[in-house]
């Protein structure tokens, strides 16, 4: 008689795979368990602890709609496991007690002498043993890493603004390409920066570690090319403005019109930008830009010796009304008082 690796049962064996499945590491471990079940020929379904994770995979099942009698095995996968977690998920652990319970790649928070509800426990770590995480075995495909640097609303361009359209097309390019991306922001001070970048050195250090930069921002393009990183730039202003002019000046041709560029053209641009040719051209841009500035120092030095011509600015700022002048004076007084108070506190704290 040939033995079977499955729990003896009259019904065909079927496993229910459950877990947090709330991190990419969890998913890689899940894939490893699925591969092993496929190799053994055991059918299975997947059901996450939380409803929000159902959006990860359309084939996953809602735990409240499961039929316990269909399953012979319950495989609990990845992450910490405690009695409290089991109690919170009573719709699983209260209804599937008849199944063979197998714990895989779990961290057993409590001593397994005090808490181990599994028929078989192949834990990642406990007070009994430690194993390498199963995600080490998952062979993930190599995909490009792109930077995404987007401009905020630029009100000065009025009805010519196309920043949102450019951003939409760049984000769609990332989704369609299946690329990994790192979003960046050039804003300072750090309190205004959405991603905690506080200076140019930090921004450029991240730039150097991506394969391609996608941007609708002038300095997103310039600082990337300065570091030899190919750029796909979409001008955020209808008809083209400073981003287009700068790209043409420094000899970079991966610049597009937000209203005209198609998804197909952007996909082709990404494929080209990942090539060695694009990398070599990007690496040459910095030298080209610096050569074009060769006469700037002399012009700047000369500018310092030019006499002022106030008449050029006679109408630059409209005359303030008396009420606006009063508000400005009050604002100046309030700031000066705040600064004096800060200085007094600082002086008192150093004594």
DOMI-677341 format. One record per residue (C-alpha): residue number from 1; x, y negated, z. Coordinates in steps of 0.05 Angstrom, whole numbers, plus 5000, padded with zeros to 4 digits. Example, Ala and Ser with C-alpha at 12.3 -4.5 7.8 and 13.67 -1.06 7.14 Angstrom:
BEGIN
> 1/5246/5090/5156
> 2/5273/5021/5143
END
This chain:
BEGIN
> 1/5000/5000/5000
> 2/5028/4932/4980
> 3/5028/4882/5036
> 4/5002/4811/5025
> 5/5033/4749/5055
> 6/4965/4720/5071
> 7/4922/4725/5133
> 8/4876/4786/5126
> 9/4807/4763/5106
> 10/4750/4786/5062
> 11/4749/4720/5025
> 12/4804/4697/4978
> 13/4857/4657/5015
> 14/4852/4582/5009
> 15/4891/4529/5047
> 16/4870/4460/5069
> 17/4929/4412/5072
> 18/4919/4355/5122
> 19/4962/4300/5150
> 20/4973/4225/5154
> 21/4997/4219/5082
> 22/5008/4145/5094
> 23/5080/4138/5072
> 24/5118/4157/5009
> 25/5158/4205/5051
> 26/5095/4240/5073
> 27/5074/4248/5000
> 28/5142/4278/4981
> 29/5136/4329/5036
> 30/5064/4345/5014
> 31/5090/4357/4943
> 32/5141/4405/4971
> 33/5087/4445/5007
> 34/5043/4445/4945
> 35/5101/4472/4903
> 36/5111/4529/4951
> 37/5037/4546/4952
> 38/5035/4544/4875
> 39/5095/4592/4873
> 40/5059/4639/4922
> 41/4994/4635/4883
> 42/4952/4608/4940
> 43/4896/4559/4924
> 44/4891/4495/4965
> 45/4858/4428/4975
> 46/4885/4364/5006
> 47/4848/4319/5056
> 48/4882/4260/5091
> 49/4865/4238/5162
> 50/4842/4169/5140
> 51/4792/4150/5086
> 52/4837/4094/5058
> 53/4888/4146/5035
> 54/4836/4180/4990
> 55/4853/4127/4938
> 56/4923/4156/4930
> 57/4898/4217/4891
> 58/4830/4227/4860
> 59/4834/4302/4873
> 60/4838/4294/4949
> 61/4776/4310/4988
> 62/4737/4272/5041
> 63/4746/4308/5107
> 64/4673/4298/5125
> 65/4649/4334/5063
> 66/4692/4396/5071
> 67/4661/4465/5079
> 68/4703/4500/5133
> 69/4681/4570/5112
> 70/4718/4562/5045
> 71/4787/4560/5079
> 72/4831/4612/5112
> 73/4891/4568/5128
> 74/4899/4498/5156
> 75/4968/4469/5142
> 76/4985/4405/5180
> 77/5040/4366/5145
> 78/5090/4313/5166
> 79/5093/4258/5218
> 80/5083/4260/5293
> 81/5032/4308/5322
> 82/5000/4302/5390
> 83/4936/4325/5425
> 84/4910/4254/5417
> 85/4919/4258/5341
> 86/4881/4323/5339
> 87/4825/4294/5381
> 88/4819/4232/5336
> 89/4811/4279/5277
> 90/4760/4325/5307
> 91/4724/4331/5240
> 92/4784/4373/5220
> 93/4812/4404/5283
> 94/4744/4416/5314
> 95/4715/4451/5253
> 96/4773/4493/5226
> 97/4793/4532/5288
> 98/4780/4598/5252
> 99/4837/4584/5203
> 100/4909/4603/5211
> 101/4942/4538/5235
> 102/5011/4524/5207
> 103/5050/4461/5226
> 104/5101/4439/5173
> 105/5153/4383/5180
> 106/5120/4356/5243
> 107/5151/4317/5300
> 108/5124/4349/5363
> 109/5121/4290/5411
> 110/5106/4333/5472
> 111/5144/4394/5495
> 112/5120/4454/5455
> 113/5116/4492/5521
> 114/5060/4444/5540
> 115/5028/4433/5472
> 116/5032/4478/5411
> 117/4964/4495/5379
> 118/4997/4527/5318
> 119/4999/4600/5300
> 120/5063/4584/5263
> 121/5103/4521/5275
> 122/5156/4501/5224
> 123/5170/4435/5256
> 124/5218/4380/5233
> 125/5237/4367/5305
> 126/5215/4387/5375
> 127/5248/4404/5441
> 128/5260/4472/5411
> 129/5295/4457/5345
> 130/5310/4405/5291
> 131/5306/4416/5216
> 132/5324/4370/5158
> 133/5263/4333/5130
> 134/5232/4370/5071
> 135/5233/4307/5028
> 136/5307/4322/5017
> 137/5283/4378/4970
> 138/5239/4333/4927
> 139/5271/4314/4861
> 140/5242/4245/4847
> 141/5248/4218/4775
> 142/5296/4161/4762
> 143/5257/4097/4746
> 144/5280/4026/4733
> 145/5281/3975/4790
> 146/5258/3906/4770
> 147/5256/3841/4808
> 148/5194/3798/4805
> 149/5202/3724/4818
> 150/5139/3681/4809
> 151/5129/3606/4812
> 152/5075/3576/4856
> 153/5022/3531/4826
> 154/5057/3472/4792
> 155/5005/3417/4794
> 156/5048/3369/4756
> 157/5033/3406/4691
> 158/4958/3397/4699
> 159/4917/3433/4646
> 160/4980/3462/4614
> 161/4991/3509/4673
> 162/4994/3582/4654
> 163/5031/3609/4714
> 164/4974/3655/4736
> 165/4968/3684/4666
> 166/5044/3696/4663
> 167/5043/3729/4732
> 168/4984/3774/4711
> 169/5021/3798/4649
> 170/5086/3811/4687
> 171/5050/3851/4741
> 172/5014/3891/4688
> 173/5080/3905/4654
> 174/5106/3935/4720
> 175/5044/3978/4728
> 176/5045/4003/4656
> 177/5120/4018/4659
> 178/5116/4055/4725
> 179/5175/4014/4750
> 180/5195/4001/4821
> 181/5197/3927/4838
> 182/5224/3880/4890
> 183/5187/3814/4895
> 184/5229/3752/4909
> 185/5216/3679/4925
> 186/5263/3621/4914
> 187/5228/3575/4964
> 188/5264/3546/5024
> 189/5266/3536/5083
> 190/5259/3608/5106
> 191/5192/3591/5140
> 192/5163/3577/5071
> 193/5194/3637/5037
> 194/5144/3694/5030
> 195/5198/3747/5036
> 196/5244/3717/5087
> 197/5300/3695/5040
> 198/5335/3635/5069
> 199/5388/3616/5018
> 200/5416/3625/4949
> 201/5468/3677/4970
> 202/5413/3723/4996
> 203/5371/3713/4933
> 204/5430/3728/4887
> 205/5452/3788/4928
> 206/5384/3820/4915
> 207/5385/3798/4842
> 208/5450/3836/4831
> 209/5417/3901/4854
> 210/5359/3903/4804
> 211/5361/3928/4733
> 212/5318/3872/4703
> 213/5287/3808/4730
> 214/5216/3790/4711
> 215/5199/3717/4723
> 216/5159/3656/4704
> 217/5207/3612/4743
> 218/5267/3573/4717
> 219/5313/3591/4775
> 220/5288/3663/4775
> 221/5316/3666/4704
> 222/5379/3625/4715
> 223/5403/3657/4780
> 224/5392/3727/4751
> 225/5430/3713/4687
> 226/5484/3679/4728
> 227/5495/3748/4758
> 228/5492/3786/4692
> 229/5421/3813/4702
> 230/5376/3815/4640
> 231/5313/3774/4646
> 232/5243/3777/4617
> 233/5216/3706/4626
> 234/5147/3680/4610
> 235/5141/3605/4608
> 236/5086/3583/4657
> 237/5070/3521/4617
> 238/5028/3522/4553
> 239/5070/3508/4492
> 240/5135/3520/4530
> 241/5172/3473/4576
> 242/5234/3475/4620
> 243/5240/3552/4623
> 244/5238/3558/4547
> 245/5286/3500/4537
> 246/5335/3528/4587
> 247/5333/3598/4556
> 248/5347/3570/4487
> 249/5404/3526/4512
> 250/5441/3584/4545
> 251/5428/3633/4488
> 252/5378/3681/4521
> 253/5322/3703/4475
> 254/5278/3744/4522
> 255/5231/3684/4534
> 256/5157/3688/4518
> 257/5094/3645/4512
> 258/5043/3663/4565
> 259/4984/3657/4518
> 260/5015/3693/4458
> 261/5057/3750/4486
> 262/5024/3819/4484
> 263/5032/3879/4530
> 264/5066/3916/4473
> 265/5117/3861/4464
> 266/5132/3860/4538
> 267/5140/3935/4540
> 268/5190/3931/4483
> 269/5226/3874/4518
> 270/5233/3917/4581
> 271/5260/3975/4542
> 272/5311/3930/4509
> 273/5329/3896/4575
> 274/5349/3963/4604
> 275/5399/3975/4547
> 276/5474/3966/4551
> 277/5470/3913/4496
> 278/5423/3870/4538
> 279/5468/3878/4599
> 280/5529/3856/4560
> 281/5494/3794/4531
> 282/5468/3776/4601
> 283/5538/3782/4628
> 284/5562/3730/4577
> 285/5509/3678/4592
> 286/5543/3648/4653
> 287/5606/3632/4614
> 288/5565/3602/4557
> 289/5527/3558/4607
> 290/5590/3534/4642
> 291/5623/3517/4575
> 292/5563/3475/4556
> 293/5573/3434/4620
> 294/5646/3419/4605
> 295/5633/3344/4598
> 296/5587/3337/4658
> 297/5641/3317/4709
> 298/5663/3258/4668
> 299/5591/3235/4657
> 300/5578/3241/4732
> 301/5640/3202/4751
> 302/5622/3147/4701
> 303/5551/3144/4730
> 304/5578/3124/4798
> 305/5607/3060/4769
> 306/5543/3036/4734
> 307/5511/2974/4766
> 308/5439/2980/4791
> 309/5381/2955/4748
> 310/5322/2947/4796
> 311/5277/2920/4740
> 312/5272/2992/4713
> 313/5234/3010/4776
> 314/5190/2949/4784
> 315/5127/2988/4771
> 316/5151/3056/4796
> 317/5111/3055/4862
> 318/5044/3018/4868
> 319/5039/2964/4921
> 320/5010/2991/4987
> 321/4946/2963/5016
> 322/4951/2933/5087
> 323/4917/2995/5116
> 324/4966/3042/5081
> 325/5025/3000/5106
> 326/4998/3005/5176
> 327/4991/3081/5171
> 328/5062/3087/5147
> 329/5089/3045/5204
> 330/5050/3087/5254
> 331/5077/3151/5223
> 332/5148/3126/5228
> 333/5137/3105/5301
> 334/5107/3173/5319
> 335/5165/3211/5287
> 336/5216/3168/5323
> 337/5181/3180/5390
> 338/5180/3256/5377
> 339/5254/3255/5361
> 340/5270/3215/5425
> 341/5230/3266/5466
> 342/5267/3324/5434
> 343/5334/3291/5448
> 344/5315/3280/5522
> 345/5295/3353/5529
> 346/5359/3376/5496
> 347/5400/3331/5541
> 348/5364/3355/5603
> 349/5375/3428/5585
> 350/5450/3419/5578
> 351/5459/3387/5647
END
